[in-house]
Amino acid sequence: MDVQVYGVNHVGIEVDDVEKAVAFYEDVFNLEMLRGGEGAAWCQLGNHQFLAIFEVDELQPERSRHFGIMVRDEEQLASVRDKLRTKYKLDVMSNDYIRCDFSDPWGNRIQVVDLHDESLVWLLPYQEVQEAGIVFPAPAEAATD
């Protein structure tokens, strides 16, 4: 039988203070806490995924390993960038493809993209995208615009 992957169930990160990390992710991304305890916490990421936060004694910041979070649009991207820079004093890198790339206070690297990024057209079947009313033009339509 061939395996069919439907998406990512969860992403795990390491922090040295799980309560501070939950507060950070709730504040920056408005994530809903699912449960926590004994040095771990779980926050909902969309309808089908979650962020697993684990407390460790020694942090080992990462340079290339990362995960991506999708937000609705450029306005939400700007809000995230602004909060990261002003409230948390974090460096935020941007380019044409990834317009918000940063390391959280524990060294976990995160990239933030929006639903209008053409490279995310594969998300069309996702219920969240359909409910948000996002419509991508067909390739022929896009060429004439």
PyMOL CGO cylinders between C-alpha atoms (Angstrom):
from pymol import cmd
from pymol.cgo import CYLINDER

trace = [
    CYLINDER, 0.00, 0.00, 0.00, 1.28, 3.47, -0.88, 0.3, 1, 1, 1, 1, 1, 1,
    CYLINDER, 1.28, 3.47, -0.88, 1.41, 5.99, 1.92, 0.3, 1, 1, 1, 1, 1, 1,
    CYLINDER, 1.41, 5.99, 1.92, -0.43, 9.29, 1.45, 0.3, 1, 1, 1, 1, 1, 1,
    CYLINDER, -0.43, 9.29, 1.45, 0.66, 12.21, 3.63, 0.3, 1, 1, 1, 1, 1, 1,
    CYLINDER, 0.66, 12.21, 3.63, -2.06, 14.72, 4.52, 0.3, 1, 1, 1, 1, 1, 1,
    CYLINDER, -2.06, 14.72, 4.52, 0.08, 17.35, 6.21, 0.3, 1, 1, 1, 1, 1, 1,
    CYLINDER, 0.08, 17.35, 6.21, 2.10, 17.94, 9.34, 0.3, 1, 1, 1, 1, 1, 1,
    CYLINDER, 2.10, 17.94, 9.34, 0.53, 16.89, 12.63, 0.3, 1, 1, 1, 1, 1, 1,
    CYLINDER, 0.53, 16.89, 12.63, 2.83, 18.90, 14.88, 0.3, 1, 1, 1, 1, 1, 1,
    CYLINDER, 2.83, 18.90, 14.88, 6.16, 20.67, 15.21, 0.3, 1, 1, 1, 1, 1, 1,
    CYLINDER, 6.16, 20.67, 15.21, 8.26, 20.37, 18.36, 0.3, 1, 1, 1, 1, 1, 1,
    CYLINDER, 8.26, 20.37, 18.36, 10.54, 23.07, 19.75, 0.3, 1, 1, 1, 1, 1, 1,
    CYLINDER, 10.54, 23.07, 19.75, 12.77, 23.35, 22.79, 0.3, 1, 1, 1, 1, 1, 1,
    CYLINDER, 12.77, 23.35, 22.79, 12.76, 26.22, 25.30, 0.3, 1, 1, 1, 1, 1, 1,
    CYLINDER, 12.76, 26.22, 25.30, 14.21, 26.81, 28.76, 0.3, 1, 1, 1, 1, 1, 1,
    CYLINDER, 14.21, 26.81, 28.76, 10.95, 28.24, 30.19, 0.3, 1, 1, 1, 1, 1, 1,
    CYLINDER, 10.95, 28.24, 30.19, 7.75, 26.68, 28.88, 0.3, 1, 1, 1, 1, 1, 1,
    CYLINDER, 7.75, 26.68, 28.88, 5.44, 29.26, 30.52, 0.3, 1, 1, 1, 1, 1, 1,
    CYLINDER, 5.44, 29.26, 30.52, 7.29, 32.19, 28.93, 0.3, 1, 1, 1, 1, 1, 1,
    CYLINDER, 7.29, 32.19, 28.93, 7.30, 30.40, 25.58, 0.3, 1, 1, 1, 1, 1, 1,
    CYLINDER, 7.30, 30.40, 25.58, 3.53, 29.79, 25.72, 0.3, 1, 1, 1, 1, 1, 1,
    CYLINDER, 3.53, 29.79, 25.72, 2.98, 33.47, 26.58, 0.3, 1, 1, 1, 1, 1, 1,
    CYLINDER, 2.98, 33.47, 26.58, 5.21, 34.51, 23.63, 0.3, 1, 1, 1, 1, 1, 1,
    CYLINDER, 5.21, 34.51, 23.63, 3.44, 32.30, 21.07, 0.3, 1, 1, 1, 1, 1, 1,
    CYLINDER, 3.44, 32.30, 21.07, -0.01, 33.23, 22.39, 0.3, 1, 1, 1, 1, 1, 1,
    CYLINDER, -0.01, 33.23, 22.39, 0.91, 36.93, 22.14, 0.3, 1, 1, 1, 1, 1, 1,
    CYLINDER, 0.91, 36.93, 22.14, 2.65, 36.97, 18.75, 0.3, 1, 1, 1, 1, 1, 1,
    CYLINDER, 2.65, 36.97, 18.75, 0.45, 34.45, 16.91, 0.3, 1, 1, 1, 1, 1, 1,
    CYLINDER, 0.45, 34.45, 16.91, -2.71, 34.37, 19.05, 0.3, 1, 1, 1, 1, 1, 1,
    CYLINDER, -2.71, 34.37, 19.05, -2.31, 30.59, 19.47, 0.3, 1, 1, 1, 1, 1, 1,
    CYLINDER, -2.31, 30.59, 19.47, -4.77, 28.70, 21.61, 0.3, 1, 1, 1, 1, 1, 1,
    CYLINDER, -4.77, 28.70, 21.61, -3.28, 26.63, 24.43, 0.3, 1, 1, 1, 1, 1, 1,
    CYLINDER, -3.28, 26.63, 24.43, -4.50, 23.03, 24.21, 0.3, 1, 1, 1, 1, 1, 1,
    CYLINDER, -4.50, 23.03, 24.21, -2.88, 21.65, 27.37, 0.3, 1, 1, 1, 1, 1, 1,
    CYLINDER, -2.88, 21.65, 27.37, 0.34, 21.64, 29.29, 0.3, 1, 1, 1, 1, 1, 1,
    CYLINDER, 0.34, 21.64, 29.29, 2.16, 20.40, 32.31, 0.3, 1, 1, 1, 1, 1, 1,
    CYLINDER, 2.16, 20.40, 32.31, 5.38, 18.82, 33.50, 0.3, 1, 1, 1, 1, 1, 1,
    CYLINDER, 5.38, 18.82, 33.50, 7.66, 20.95, 31.31, 0.3, 1, 1, 1, 1, 1, 1,
    CYLINDER, 7.66, 20.95, 31.31, 5.61, 20.72, 28.13, 0.3, 1, 1, 1, 1, 1, 1,
    CYLINDER, 5.61, 20.72, 28.13, 2.78, 22.58, 26.41, 0.3, 1, 1, 1, 1, 1, 1,
    CYLINDER, 2.78, 22.58, 26.41, 0.74, 22.16, 23.26, 0.3, 1, 1, 1, 1, 1, 1,
    CYLINDER, 0.74, 22.16, 23.26, -0.74, 25.04, 21.24, 0.3, 1, 1, 1, 1, 1, 1,
    CYLINDER, -0.74, 25.04, 21.24, -3.12, 24.71, 18.30, 0.3, 1, 1, 1, 1, 1, 1,
    CYLINDER, -3.12, 24.71, 18.30, -1.75, 25.73, 14.87, 0.3, 1, 1, 1, 1, 1, 1,
    CYLINDER, -1.75, 25.73, 14.87, -4.68, 25.88, 12.45, 0.3, 1, 1, 1, 1, 1, 1,
    CYLINDER, -4.68, 25.88, 12.45, -7.39, 23.23, 12.48, 0.3, 1, 1, 1, 1, 1, 1,
    CYLINDER, -7.39, 23.23, 12.48, -5.24, 20.13, 12.24, 0.3, 1, 1, 1, 1, 1, 1,
    CYLINDER, -5.24, 20.13, 12.24, -1.80, 20.87, 13.64, 0.3, 1, 1, 1, 1, 1, 1,
    CYLINDER, -1.80, 20.87, 13.64, -0.20, 21.82, 16.92, 0.3, 1, 1, 1, 1, 1, 1,
    CYLINDER, -0.20, 21.82, 16.92, 3.02, 23.27, 18.30, 0.3, 1, 1, 1, 1, 1, 1,
    CYLINDER, 3.02, 23.27, 18.30, 4.65, 21.08, 20.95, 0.3, 1, 1, 1, 1, 1, 1,
    CYLINDER, 4.65, 21.08, 20.95, 6.83, 23.09, 23.35, 0.3, 1, 1, 1, 1, 1, 1,
    CYLINDER, 6.83, 23.09, 23.35, 9.28, 21.17, 25.51, 0.3, 1, 1, 1, 1, 1, 1,
    CYLINDER, 9.28, 21.17, 25.51, 11.36, 22.56, 28.37, 0.3, 1, 1, 1, 1, 1, 1,
    CYLINDER, 11.36, 22.56, 28.37, 15.02, 21.50, 28.34, 0.3, 1, 1, 1, 1, 1, 1,
    CYLINDER, 15.02, 21.50, 28.34, 17.98, 22.25, 30.60, 0.3, 1, 1, 1, 1, 1, 1,
    CYLINDER, 17.98, 22.25, 30.60, 20.30, 23.40, 27.81, 0.3, 1, 1, 1, 1, 1, 1,
    CYLINDER, 20.30, 23.40, 27.81, 19.21, 25.21, 24.65, 0.3, 1, 1, 1, 1, 1, 1,
    CYLINDER, 19.21, 25.21, 24.65, 20.94, 24.45, 21.37, 0.3, 1, 1, 1, 1, 1, 1,
    CYLINDER, 20.94, 24.45, 21.37, 19.93, 27.21, 18.95, 0.3, 1, 1, 1, 1, 1, 1,
    CYLINDER, 19.93, 27.21, 18.95, 19.51, 26.08, 15.36, 0.3, 1, 1, 1, 1, 1, 1,
    CYLINDER, 19.51, 26.08, 15.36, 20.72, 27.84, 12.22, 0.3, 1, 1, 1, 1, 1, 1,
    CYLINDER, 20.72, 27.84, 12.22, 18.99, 26.02, 9.36, 0.3, 1, 1, 1, 1, 1, 1,
    CYLINDER, 18.99, 26.02, 9.36, 16.33, 23.77, 10.91, 0.3, 1, 1, 1, 1, 1, 1,
    CYLINDER, 16.33, 23.77, 10.91, 13.05, 25.70, 11.03, 0.3, 1, 1, 1, 1, 1, 1,
    CYLINDER, 13.05, 25.70, 11.03, 9.30, 25.55, 10.58, 0.3, 1, 1, 1, 1, 1, 1,
    CYLINDER, 9.30, 25.55, 10.58, 6.84, 27.84, 8.84, 0.3, 1, 1, 1, 1, 1, 1,
    CYLINDER, 6.84, 27.84, 8.84, 3.64, 29.44, 10.06, 0.3, 1, 1, 1, 1, 1, 1,
    CYLINDER, 3.64, 29.44, 10.06, 0.97, 30.74, 7.69, 0.3, 1, 1, 1, 1, 1, 1,
    CYLINDER, 0.97, 30.74, 7.69, -1.02, 33.88, 8.44, 0.3, 1, 1, 1, 1, 1, 1,
    CYLINDER, -1.02, 33.88, 8.44, -3.91, 35.38, 6.46, 0.3, 1, 1, 1, 1, 1, 1,
    CYLINDER, -3.91, 35.38, 6.46, -2.33, 38.27, 4.55, 0.3, 1, 1, 1, 1, 1, 1,
    CYLINDER, -2.33, 38.27, 4.55, 0.33, 41.02, 4.35, 0.3, 1, 1, 1, 1, 1, 1,
    CYLINDER, 0.33, 41.02, 4.35, -1.41, 43.01, 7.08, 0.3, 1, 1, 1, 1, 1, 1,
    CYLINDER, -1.41, 43.01, 7.08, -1.03, 40.13, 9.54, 0.3, 1, 1, 1, 1, 1, 1,
    CYLINDER, -1.03, 40.13, 9.54, 2.57, 39.59, 8.40, 0.3, 1, 1, 1, 1, 1, 1,
    CYLINDER, 2.57, 39.59, 8.40, 3.25, 43.27, 9.15, 0.3, 1, 1, 1, 1, 1, 1,
    CYLINDER, 3.25, 43.27, 9.15, 1.65, 42.92, 12.58, 0.3, 1, 1, 1, 1, 1, 1,
    CYLINDER, 1.65, 42.92, 12.58, 3.83, 39.92, 13.43, 0.3, 1, 1, 1, 1, 1, 1,
    CYLINDER, 3.83, 39.92, 13.43, 7.00, 41.68, 12.19, 0.3, 1, 1, 1, 1, 1, 1,
    CYLINDER, 7.00, 41.68, 12.19, 6.16, 44.82, 14.16, 0.3, 1, 1, 1, 1, 1, 1,
    CYLINDER, 6.16, 44.82, 14.16, 5.49, 42.96, 17.41, 0.3, 1, 1, 1, 1, 1, 1,
    CYLINDER, 5.49, 42.96, 17.41, 8.66, 40.88, 17.05, 0.3, 1, 1, 1, 1, 1, 1,
    CYLINDER, 8.66, 40.88, 17.05, 10.79, 43.98, 16.45, 0.3, 1, 1, 1, 1, 1, 1,
    CYLINDER, 10.79, 43.98, 16.45, 9.22, 46.43, 18.90, 0.3, 1, 1, 1, 1, 1, 1,
    CYLINDER, 9.22, 46.43, 18.90, 7.96, 44.36, 21.82, 0.3, 1, 1, 1, 1, 1, 1,
    CYLINDER, 7.96, 44.36, 21.82, 10.50, 41.50, 21.74, 0.3, 1, 1, 1, 1, 1, 1,
    CYLINDER, 10.50, 41.50, 21.74, 13.44, 43.36, 20.11, 0.3, 1, 1, 1, 1, 1, 1,
    CYLINDER, 13.44, 43.36, 20.11, 14.09, 40.45, 17.74, 0.3, 1, 1, 1, 1, 1, 1,
    CYLINDER, 14.09, 40.45, 17.74, 15.88, 40.67, 14.40, 0.3, 1, 1, 1, 1, 1, 1,
    CYLINDER, 15.88, 40.67, 14.40, 13.53, 39.91, 11.51, 0.3, 1, 1, 1, 1, 1, 1,
    CYLINDER, 13.53, 39.91, 11.51, 14.89, 39.08, 8.08, 0.3, 1, 1, 1, 1, 1, 1,
    CYLINDER, 14.89, 39.08, 8.08, 12.81, 39.47, 4.93, 0.3, 1, 1, 1, 1, 1, 1,
    CYLINDER, 12.81, 39.47, 4.93, 13.11, 38.71, 1.23, 0.3, 1, 1, 1, 1, 1, 1,
    CYLINDER, 13.11, 38.71, 1.23, 10.74, 38.28, -1.72, 0.3, 1, 1, 1, 1, 1, 1,
    CYLINDER, 10.74, 38.28, -1.72, 9.73, 34.73, -0.74, 0.3, 1, 1, 1, 1, 1, 1,
    CYLINDER, 9.73, 34.73, -0.74, 9.89, 34.66, 3.07, 0.3, 1, 1, 1, 1, 1, 1,
    CYLINDER, 9.89, 34.66, 3.07, 8.86, 38.05, 4.35, 0.3, 1, 1, 1, 1, 1, 1,
    CYLINDER, 8.86, 38.05, 4.35, 9.28, 37.21, 8.03, 0.3, 1, 1, 1, 1, 1, 1,
    CYLINDER, 9.28, 37.21, 8.03, 12.17, 34.99, 9.14, 0.3, 1, 1, 1, 1, 1, 1,
    CYLINDER, 12.17, 34.99, 9.14, 13.31, 35.14, 12.77, 0.3, 1, 1, 1, 1, 1, 1,
    CYLINDER, 13.31, 35.14, 12.77, 14.61, 33.20, 15.73, 0.3, 1, 1, 1, 1, 1, 1,
    CYLINDER, 14.61, 33.20, 15.73, 12.40, 33.16, 18.81, 0.3, 1, 1, 1, 1, 1, 1,
    CYLINDER, 12.40, 33.16, 18.81, 13.90, 34.06, 22.22, 0.3, 1, 1, 1, 1, 1, 1,
    CYLINDER, 13.90, 34.06, 22.22, 15.00, 30.40, 22.61, 0.3, 1, 1, 1, 1, 1, 1,
    CYLINDER, 15.00, 30.40, 22.61, 16.80, 30.12, 19.28, 0.3, 1, 1, 1, 1, 1, 1,
    CYLINDER, 16.80, 30.12, 19.28, 14.05, 28.29, 17.35, 0.3, 1, 1, 1, 1, 1, 1,
    CYLINDER, 14.05, 28.29, 17.35, 13.95, 29.57, 13.77, 0.3, 1, 1, 1, 1, 1, 1,
    CYLINDER, 13.95, 29.57, 13.77, 10.52, 30.39, 12.34, 0.3, 1, 1, 1, 1, 1, 1,
    CYLINDER, 10.52, 30.39, 12.34, 9.46, 31.61, 8.89, 0.3, 1, 1, 1, 1, 1, 1,
    CYLINDER, 9.46, 31.61, 8.89, 6.08, 33.30, 8.44, 0.3, 1, 1, 1, 1, 1, 1,
    CYLINDER, 6.08, 33.30, 8.44, 4.29, 33.37, 5.09, 0.3, 1, 1, 1, 1, 1, 1,
    CYLINDER, 4.29, 33.37, 5.09, 0.82, 34.46, 4.06, 0.3, 1, 1, 1, 1, 1, 1,
    CYLINDER, 0.82, 34.46, 4.06, -1.96, 32.65, 2.23, 0.3, 1, 1, 1, 1, 1, 1,
    CYLINDER, -1.96, 32.65, 2.23, -1.52, 34.84, -0.85, 0.3, 1, 1, 1, 1, 1, 1,
    CYLINDER, -1.52, 34.84, -0.85, 1.95, 33.49, -1.58, 0.3, 1, 1, 1, 1, 1, 1,
    CYLINDER, 1.95, 33.49, -1.58, 1.65, 31.78, -4.97, 0.3, 1, 1, 1, 1, 1, 1,
    CYLINDER, 1.65, 31.78, -4.97, 3.95, 29.01, -3.80, 0.3, 1, 1, 1, 1, 1, 1,
    CYLINDER, 3.95, 29.01, -3.80, 1.20, 27.93, -1.40, 0.3, 1, 1, 1, 1, 1, 1,
    CYLINDER, 1.20, 27.93, -1.40, -1.36, 27.14, -4.09, 0.3, 1, 1, 1, 1, 1, 1,
    CYLINDER, -1.36, 27.14, -4.09, -1.19, 23.49, -2.99, 0.3, 1, 1, 1, 1, 1, 1,
    CYLINDER, -1.19, 23.49, -2.99, -3.15, 24.55, 0.11, 0.3, 1, 1, 1, 1, 1, 1,
    CYLINDER, -3.15, 24.55, 0.11, -6.38, 25.11, -1.85, 0.3, 1, 1, 1, 1, 1, 1,
    CYLINDER, -6.38, 25.11, -1.85, -8.04, 21.89, -0.58, 0.3, 1, 1, 1, 1, 1, 1,
    CYLINDER, -8.04, 21.89, -0.58, -7.53, 22.97, 3.04, 0.3, 1, 1, 1, 1, 1, 1,
    CYLINDER, -7.53, 22.97, 3.04, -10.83, 23.90, 4.63, 0.3, 1, 1, 1, 1, 1, 1,
    CYLINDER, -10.83, 23.90, 4.63, -9.25, 26.90, 6.38, 0.3, 1, 1, 1, 1, 1, 1,
    CYLINDER, -9.25, 26.90, 6.38, -8.21, 28.40, 3.03, 0.3, 1, 1, 1, 1, 1, 1,
    CYLINDER, -8.21, 28.40, 3.03, -11.62, 27.84, 1.50, 0.3, 1, 1, 1, 1, 1, 1,
    CYLINDER, -11.62, 27.84, 1.50, -13.41, 29.34, 4.53, 0.3, 1, 1, 1, 1, 1, 1,
    CYLINDER, -13.41, 29.34, 4.53, -11.11, 32.38, 4.40, 0.3, 1, 1, 1, 1, 1, 1,
    CYLINDER, -11.11, 32.38, 4.40, -12.35, 33.06, 0.86, 0.3, 1, 1, 1, 1, 1, 1,
    CYLINDER, -12.35, 33.06, 0.86, -8.89, 32.91, -0.71, 0.3, 1, 1, 1, 1, 1, 1,
    CYLINDER, -8.89, 32.91, -0.71, -9.09, 32.43, -4.47, 0.3, 1, 1, 1, 1, 1, 1,
    CYLINDER, -9.09, 32.43, -4.47, -6.04, 31.91, -6.66, 0.3, 1, 1, 1, 1, 1, 1,
    CYLINDER, -6.04, 31.91, -6.66, -6.34, 32.64, -10.39, 0.3, 1, 1, 1, 1, 1, 1,
    CYLINDER, -6.34, 32.64, -10.39, -5.83, 29.75, -12.77, 0.3, 1, 1, 1, 1, 1, 1,
    CYLINDER, -5.83, 29.75, -12.77, -2.35, 29.82, -14.38, 0.3, 1, 1, 1, 1, 1, 1,
    CYLINDER, -2.35, 29.82, -14.38, -3.74, 31.17, -17.71, 0.3, 1, 1, 1, 1, 1, 1,
    CYLINDER, -3.74, 31.17, -17.71, -5.64, 33.94, -15.89, 0.3, 1, 1, 1, 1, 1, 1,
    CYLINDER, -5.64, 33.94, -15.89, -2.58, 34.90, -13.90, 0.3, 1, 1, 1, 1, 1, 1,
    CYLINDER, -2.58, 34.90, -13.90, -0.56, 35.35, -17.09, 0.3, 1, 1, 1, 1, 1, 1,
    CYLINDER, -0.56, 35.35, -17.09, -3.05, 37.85, -18.51, 0.3, 1, 1, 1, 1, 1, 1,
    CYLINDER, -3.05, 37.85, -18.51, -3.33, 40.02, -15.39, 0.3, 1, 1, 1, 1, 1, 1,
]
cmd.load_cgo(trace, "trace")
